[in-house]
Amino acid sequence: MSDPDERNDPPRPFMEHICALRDSVLGMAASWVLCVIVAGVFSPQINKWIFGPAETCEGISMARPISCPKCNRPYAVSEKVNYCLDCGALLNPEAKDKPAPRKVTCVYCEAKYVEPNIPNFCGVCGREIPRDPGAKGAEAGKDGEEAKPVQHEPVRHVSIEGLDLTSGFDAIIMIALWGGTALSFPFLMFYLLKFVFPALTRREKNSILFCLGAGTAFFAVGAWMAYAKTLPVVVKVFLSFADWVNLPVYTVKADGYIRIVLKTILAFGIALQLPLLVFVLGWIGVISSSTLRHYRRLAIVVIFVLGMVLTPPDPMSQILMALPMVLLYELCIWLIKLREIATGRGS
């Protein structure tokens, strides 16, 4: 059985190392350029994916609101209605085969309402509107309880649009650079390791491969947390701040929104690499579990400061980044302690 600490790279001339380094650098540069081009070509699809967090916020559309051709009532694209709620006009041509909504007319003032927007009380004259014959209202007829009016909150239309002539080009450049760099990471690591691996032992190679695999998994988890959990909250918080200071936002610059999304995803992915770095340093004996416990309070403060710096300026995104890092820090302490006990370094 071969020694895991044995080196299998025979001595080579200095110029041969230089040529190997040149080949690796050229391969990394070519991979990065190719991935940037690919990301730029697919920027429309990537841009649609980037708009996903905003689409989960109620009342936000990715384009100008559509209007009913008969009564001009506006609708957000995200509402996905087939018929106008006021006049019953067809909005979606693909829904011709679907039954039209039921209409109700107030018997007192002849105000018209369309399902599902039928209130219990008329908004014009205030009289009760019966939905079924003999009923006082939608909720009437149940144990003699009186019907209560239905409150319909108005839909807020916020669109994300390009407001400059170069907005589309700027979006392509941002998506190509950020997306191409992320896409080229496996190829960059391949050429780097191709140059470094011959000088390493089998044990060192396995350690590096483990760190690369774990780092990729942690980055993916951080990106998912940012995209699915943090960014929708960030959008809602920023809109709430704008409403609070009486500066309601109805149009958002697309390039600014794309920049926030890309930076937040990258920040979460990089932030979750820090606990992995702490674990590796403790695993090889550079730091001990007792040292990590001693500086636990300072580490928590540093983590929250990093969360404040790396995330958009709202407390929710800072907390959503900091809490997983604190939990992973505690997990590192226990794993390093078990390692110390197993190797005889622990007390």
Beta strands, then each sheet from edge to edge (+ up, - down):
strand 1: 60-61
strand 2: 66-67
strand 3: 74-75
strand 4: 103-105
strand 5: 112-114
strand 6: 158-161
strand 7: 251-253
sheet 1: 1+ 6+ 7+
sheet 2: 2+ 3-
sheet 3: 4+ 5-
end
